[in-house]
């Protein structure tokens, strides 16, 4: 079995590397460094002063590979490592290049003893993670390995283990799904280029042939090891479907429509899957509102459970195929974040019980053959964008059998458990990172084109734009670079931002008042607050003490028009809907304008026109039917509806600076994320397409000359954790 180990710290100069956690710190502050560059650093630190050849780096860190350019990958990793250390190839202080031979670590190192305590997930405070998109959905964000996993039954017995990357995809081509064959000999994985089958022992890789129309998003193995189960999405329809395919070739067989994220029972007779209104961000996993089962040939499909308002991130069989474990997210009225729970459903008694409820719980879930539930928890601030894996020992019915959950992984990035071998001796993970960054583009040709997108925020944390200053020169955005979300202002020609609002509260938004002199922002309650109301504050942009303006249960957002209008609007969740209220930005006096009765109120996005005369509302849809945008006049009149037939997955909408059109993010029929400019007559102009990054909303400057938008990069690779040679279970 595997065991966790104490941290091993290595100090050099002002830097400190935690080799166990996979973290690099500079003067105590964490430096963002991706997995592959850190592994290079680790190998160099293990042998300071000695030449580490390129061949040694290849054999240790890059498995045999038929589709990744080793030279390109190593050069990129060295460059990122030097960037993190502030080093240079010409005048190295840390990493010296020996031409055509390899690299050597120059600085003296110090290894002090240290043991780090392991936090308990039950005692950790809730971390606010206000990405206005469910990034995820699940999102965002995927993962791999940097610590131990207990595969046997004696939790106290320690042994060494080996963790190694199985893929080495670059940043613009993340692994989106992977599965380990029951005998642990093969890994099946999907990336942007298709589906691949790799021999674990040698790294030999072959394309897994699929019809051109099938785009695999989730993969699983049948117990016979000769067939795989695929979730495929046709972007033109946005409707996921399940297919069975043989690893020996032949035509895939469709098993079910409107089905995703499937898991095969241990006897191979039943398939568990998600069904209903599916939600998905680019590269992210699929979630849905119902859990179903069917026979392995696709017959006798029946719903097991799921109610309106449920959002299931994953569902898996127990080893005896009687129980179903699942992760459910449920948005609650008055809560800033969804309630996340790990539950067990008994297919015989039809009873459901919950074994863990935590705001830190993520969607990854695995029930191993040796009766462990593996789940993912986000880290505490300031590392709330990272997550790691934990294990809970359970009996055949899913009841915890005693003892505290065991932490399996450490370090940065998000970790997703995706499979275990039949004997539980090998565990497969995805490990990755990605966060939204602020980009600024010049609007050209009256809104029909954009200039090159230039990155404004230069750190690798979550940065989200919300507004501009009245002169159109500076972007107002939130960032969690300091841990808790703060509000910053940064000029388009300024190298670094200015802090506007700090503190340790759950700050969201950041809207400029109609007259351009003040900043309005929202503070959401923390789990420890007895008062569950959100609060809207007002403060001068020039600086000063924030003043409480509104205190309401369930505020989900605020927006403001521009002078001469003096209107602002807020959205507020109801028990089964969402309400829109006008409010005065000085007095806080409010009046309801309209409401939408819908239990999926959390799927709505809206925009307030600059002159305060129109409200645009769109529901984030991923189904086949056309998507509509409602245009509601504030002062009375006839509501208009814009219907889009060729574009799916409308998610965000914002009025253009002149109020005559909308900036809308959508998918084109081929699955490319596209920024649309849509006038109020429904005429659509594709303006910007993004194939490599996740695309978010676009906020126009008041003069209409620029757009501030967020785009999120993603990197993800598959890792394997298994016992070292010479050890046995």
Secondary structure, DSSP 8 states (H G I E B T S, - for coil): --------EEEETTEEEETTTTEEEETTEEE---HHHHHHHHHHHHTTTS-EEHHHHHHHHS---SSS-HHHHHHHHHHHHHHHHT--STT-SSEEEETTTEEEE-S--B----------TTTS-------SS-TTTT-S-----SS----SS-TT----EEEEES----TTS---EEEE-TTSSEEEEEETTEEEEEETTT--EEE----TT--EEEEEE-TTSSEEEEEEEETTTTEEEEEEEETT-S--EEEEES-EEEEE-TTSSEEEEEESS-B--TT---BBSEEEEEETTS-S-EEEE--TTEEEEEEEE-TTSSEEEEEEEE--TT-SS-EEEEEEEETTT--EEEEEE-TTEEEEEEE-TTSEEEEEEE--TT-TT-EEEEEEEB-TTS-B-SS--EE---SSSEEEEEEE-TTS-EEEEEEEE--EEEEEEEEEGGGTEE---EE---SSS-EEEEEE-TTSSEEEEEE-TTSS-EEEEEETT-SS-EEEE-SSSEEEEEEE-TTSSEEEEEEE--TT-S---EEEEEEETT----EEEEEETTEEEEEE--TT--EEEEEEEETTEEEEEEEETTT--EEEEEEEE-TTGGGEEEEE-TTS-EEEEEE---SSS-EEEEEEETTS---EEEEESS-EEEEEEEE-TTSSEEEEEEE-TTS-EEEEEEETT--EEEEEEESSSEEEEEEE-TTSSEEEEEEE--EEEEEEEEE-TT---
